Amino acid sequence: MNHLLDANTLIEAKNRYYGMTICPGYWEWLLLKNRALTLASIAPVRDELTRGNDELAGWARENHGFFHSTTDQITQEAFSRIAELVAHQAPKMKVGAMEDFLSGADPWLIAKAMTTGATVVTHEVLNYDAKRKFIIPNICEQLDIPFLNTFELLHRLEAKFVLPV
């Protein structure tokens, strides 16, 4: 897998620019790229999405294979490394930031990227001054894991959503 999608990329797409009924081609494109082993997400992201009761939750339930497991030993070990890094930085952060971060899908996404050599796709932005919460790009940069946003991904993979003539 070359790219792993954060939940916020799917939620933002559904809520704003690629609504599921407005741009069904985007969602088909995701599945095509998944079948081509170019992009995916992880089971903890699916778990976050399926807590909802909307179109995206249904899509996540219907496309179980889009979301890869994080229970393998190597991903578990990578998660431990991330937890150590976050614990070391926790005293500089808001109280509870470490627990919030480690209880969500984000560290698992980073861990899976570490073990597969994937690029993390997120709408979070690098912010060296972040103190309120741990953010994906900051952790990725410290671990030398590449990251980009949805629009950079679309350009990189040369996505085209063209209406039939």
TORMI-472970 format. One record per residue (C-alpha): x negated, y, z; residue in three letters; residue number from 1. Coordinates in nm, 3 decimals. Layout:
<atom <X; Y; Z>; ALA; NUM>
...
***
This chain:
<atom <0.000; 0.000; 0.000>; MET; 1>
<atom <-0.153; 0.333; -0.106>; ASN; 2>
<atom <0.092; 0.568; 0.069>; HIS; 3>
<atom <0.296; 0.537; 0.389>; LEU; 4>
<atom <0.595; 0.767; 0.441>; LEU; 5>
<atom <0.679; 0.937; 0.768>; ASP; 6>
<atom <1.047; 0.950; 0.867>; ALA; 7>
<atom <1.055; 1.328; 0.817>; ASN; 8>
<atom <0.982; 1.290; 0.445>; THR; 9>
<atom <1.290; 1.071; 0.401>; LEU; 10>
<atom <1.512; 1.280; 0.630>; ILE; 11>
<atom <1.416; 1.609; 0.463>; GLU; 12>
<atom <1.467; 1.460; 0.116>; ALA; 13>
<atom <1.814; 1.336; 0.212>; LYS; 14>
<atom <1.917; 1.658; 0.386>; ASN; 15>
<atom <1.778; 1.906; 0.136>; ARG; 16>
<atom <1.624; 1.868; -0.206>; TYR; 17>
<atom <1.688; 1.501; -0.298>; TYR; 18>
<atom <2.030; 1.435; -0.147>; GLY; 19>
<atom <2.128; 1.078; -0.215>; MET; 20>
<atom <2.428; 1.170; -0.431>; THR; 21>
<atom <2.256; 1.471; -0.592>; ILE; 22>
<atom <1.934; 1.295; -0.695>; CYS; 23>
<atom <1.976; 0.918; -0.683>; PRO; 24>
<atom <1.674; 0.893; -0.915>; GLY; 25>
<atom <1.445; 0.992; -0.629>; TYR; 26>
<atom <1.563; 0.703; -0.416>; TRP; 27>
<atom <1.531; 0.460; -0.707>; GLU; 28>
<atom <1.182; 0.596; -0.772>; TRP; 29>
<atom <1.086; 0.522; -0.410>; LEU; 30>
<atom <1.200; 0.163; -0.451>; LEU; 31>
<atom <1.021; 0.124; -0.786>; LEU; 32>
<atom <0.696; 0.254; -0.635>; LYS; 33>
<atom <0.747; 0.024; -0.339>; ASN; 34>
<atom <0.781; -0.277; -0.570>; ARG; 35>
<atom <0.464; -0.161; -0.748>; ALA; 36>
<atom <0.291; -0.161; -0.406>; LEU; 37>
<atom <0.222; 0.213; -0.430>; THR; 38>
<atom <0.424; 0.332; -0.131>; LEU; 39>
<atom <0.619; 0.209; 0.168>; ALA; 40>
<atom <0.696; 0.295; 0.525>; SER; 41>
<atom <0.690; 0.097; 0.848>; ILE; 42>
<atom <0.942; -0.085; 1.064>; ALA; 43>
<atom <0.932; 0.175; 1.347>; PRO; 44>
<atom <1.036; 0.442; 1.092>; VAL; 45>
<atom <1.321; 0.217; 0.979>; ARG; 46>
<atom <1.423; 0.179; 1.343>; ASP; 47>
<atom <1.436; 0.558; 1.382>; GLU; 48>
<atom <1.640; 0.600; 1.064>; LEU; 49>
<atom <1.890; 0.326; 1.140>; THR; 50>
<atom <1.982; 0.484; 1.473>; ARG; 51>
<atom <2.186; 0.724; 1.263>; GLY; 52>
<atom <2.516; 0.661; 1.093>; ASN; 53>
<atom <2.464; 0.830; 0.756>; ASP; 54>
<atom <2.362; 0.747; 0.399>; GLU; 55>
<atom <1.995; 0.731; 0.490>; LEU; 56>
<atom <2.059; 0.486; 0.773>; ALA; 57>
<atom <2.249; 0.267; 0.527>; GLY; 58>
<atom <1.968; 0.294; 0.272>; TRP; 59>
<atom <1.712; 0.194; 0.535>; ALA; 60>
<atom <1.924; -0.106; 0.636>; ARG; 61>
<atom <1.973; -0.214; 0.273>; GLU; 62>
<atom <1.605; -0.180; 0.182>; ASN; 63>
<atom <1.445; -0.374; 0.466>; HIS; 64>
<atom <1.144; -0.470; 0.250>; GLY; 65>
<atom <1.049; -0.104; 0.206>; PHE; 66>
<atom <0.943; -0.098; 0.572>; PHE; 67>
<atom <0.634; -0.298; 0.665>; HIS; 68>
<atom <0.575; -0.469; 0.997>; SER; 69>
<atom <0.336; -0.325; 1.252>; THR; 70>
<atom <0.315; -0.638; 1.465>; THR; 71>
<atom <-0.002; -0.774; 1.303>; ASP; 72>
<atom <-0.311; -0.793; 1.524>; GLN; 73>
<atom <-0.519; -0.541; 1.329>; ILE; 74>
<atom <-0.245; -0.274; 1.344>; THR; 75>
<atom <-0.200; -0.340; 1.716>; GLN; 76>
<atom <-0.574; -0.285; 1.768>; GLU; 77>
<atom <-0.563; 0.037; 1.563>; ALA; 78>
<atom <-0.270; 0.157; 1.775>; PHE; 79>
<atom <-0.484; 0.101; 2.087>; SER; 80>
<atom <-0.759; 0.316; 1.937>; ARG; 81>
<atom <-0.506; 0.593; 1.865>; ILE; 82>
<atom <-0.364; 0.567; 2.217>; ALA; 83>
<atom <-0.715; 0.610; 2.361>; GLU; 84>
<atom <-0.776; 0.915; 2.143>; LEU; 85>
<atom <-0.445; 1.072; 2.245>; VAL; 86>
<atom <-0.502; 0.992; 2.614>; ALA; 87>
<atom <-0.839; 1.165; 2.596>; HIS; 88>
<atom <-0.674; 1.479; 2.454>; GLN; 89>
<atom <-0.361; 1.471; 2.672>; ALA; 90>
<atom <-0.494; 1.705; 2.944>; PRO; 91>
<atom <-0.509; 1.987; 2.686>; LYS; 92>
<atom <-0.149; 1.928; 2.577>; MET; 93>
<atom <0.194; 2.001; 2.723>; LYS; 94>
<atom <0.297; 1.758; 2.998>; VAL; 95>
<atom <0.468; 1.459; 2.841>; GLY; 96>
<atom <0.326; 1.514; 2.491>; ALA; 97>
<atom <0.125; 1.193; 2.504>; MET; 98>
<atom <0.422; 0.982; 2.615>; GLU; 99>
<atom <0.648; 1.138; 2.350>; ASP; 100>
<atom <0.395; 1.072; 2.075>; PHE; 101>
<atom <0.315; 0.716; 2.177>; LEU; 102>
<atom <0.683; 0.621; 2.211>; SER; 103>
<atom <0.766; 0.712; 1.851>; GLY; 104>
<atom <0.681; 0.581; 1.506>; ALA; 105>
<atom <0.400; 0.830; 1.434>; ASP; 106>
<atom <0.110; 0.646; 1.599>; PRO; 107>
<atom <0.223; 0.323; 1.431>; TRP; 108>
<atom <0.228; 0.497; 1.094>; LEU; 109>
<atom <-0.127; 0.620; 1.149>; ILE; 110>
<atom <-0.237; 0.277; 1.275>; ALA; 111>
<atom <-0.095; 0.104; 0.967>; LYS; 112>
<atom <-0.268; 0.359; 0.743>; ALA; 113>
<atom <-0.596; 0.291; 0.927>; MET; 114>
<atom <-0.569; -0.081; 0.862>; THR; 115>
<atom <-0.457; -0.061; 0.499>; THR; 116>
<atom <-0.655; 0.238; 0.374>; GLY; 117>
<atom <-0.330; 0.418; 0.296>; ALA; 118>
<atom <-0.261; 0.791; 0.280>; THR; 119>
<atom <0.000; 0.915; 0.526>; VAL; 120>
<atom <0.283; 1.119; 0.370>; VAL; 121>
<atom <0.436; 1.368; 0.613>; THR; 122>
<atom <0.582; 1.715; 0.623>; HIS; 123>
<atom <0.390; 1.794; 0.940>; GLU; 124>
<atom <0.111; 2.046; 0.884>; VAL; 125>
<atom <-0.240; 2.049; 1.023>; LEU; 126>
<atom <-0.248; 2.280; 1.325>; ASN; 127>
<atom <-0.562; 2.300; 1.536>; TYR; 128>
<atom <-0.380; 2.511; 1.793>; ASP; 129>
<atom <-0.102; 2.257; 1.861>; ALA; 130>
<atom <-0.051; 2.211; 2.234>; LYS; 131>
<atom <0.320; 2.131; 2.256>; ARG; 132>
<atom <0.302; 1.796; 2.076>; LYS; 133>
<atom <0.064; 1.569; 1.893>; PHE; 134>
<atom <0.104; 1.596; 1.519>; ILE; 135>
<atom <0.018; 1.344; 1.252>; ILE; 136>
<atom <-0.226; 1.554; 1.044>; PRO; 137>
<atom <-0.436; 1.644; 1.349>; ASN; 138>
<atom <-0.473; 1.278; 1.449>; ILE; 139>
<atom <-0.531; 1.170; 1.089>; CYS; 140>
<atom <-0.805; 1.426; 1.041>; GLU; 141>
<atom <-0.983; 1.311; 1.358>; GLN; 142>
<atom <-0.971; 0.951; 1.234>; LEU; 143>
<atom <-1.062; 1.039; 0.874>; ASP; 144>
<atom <-0.726; 0.918; 0.740>; ILE; 145>
<atom <-0.598; 1.107; 0.436>; PRO; 146>
<atom <-0.257; 1.275; 0.449>; PHE; 147>
<atom <-0.039; 1.480; 0.218>; LEU; 148>
<atom <0.320; 1.599; 0.183>; ASN; 149>
<atom <0.602; 1.472; -0.038>; THR; 150>
<atom <0.541; 1.724; -0.314>; PHE; 151>
<atom <0.171; 1.641; -0.332>; GLU; 152>
<atom <0.271; 1.273; -0.350>; LEU; 153>
<atom <0.513; 1.340; -0.637>; LEU; 154>
<atom <0.237; 1.518; -0.830>; HIS; 155>
<atom <-0.022; 1.252; -0.750>; ARG; 156>
<atom <0.206; 0.971; -0.869>; LEU; 157>
<atom <0.332; 1.179; -1.164>; GLU; 158>
<atom <0.697; 1.138; -1.070>; ALA; 159>
<atom <0.953; 1.242; -1.329>; LYS; 160>
<atom <1.327; 1.257; -1.276>; PHE; 161>
<atom <1.463; 1.301; -1.627>; VAL; 162>
<atom <1.826; 1.286; -1.731>; LEU; 163>
<atom <1.898; 1.053; -2.023>; PRO; 164>
<atom <1.945; 1.230; -2.353>; VAL; 165>
***
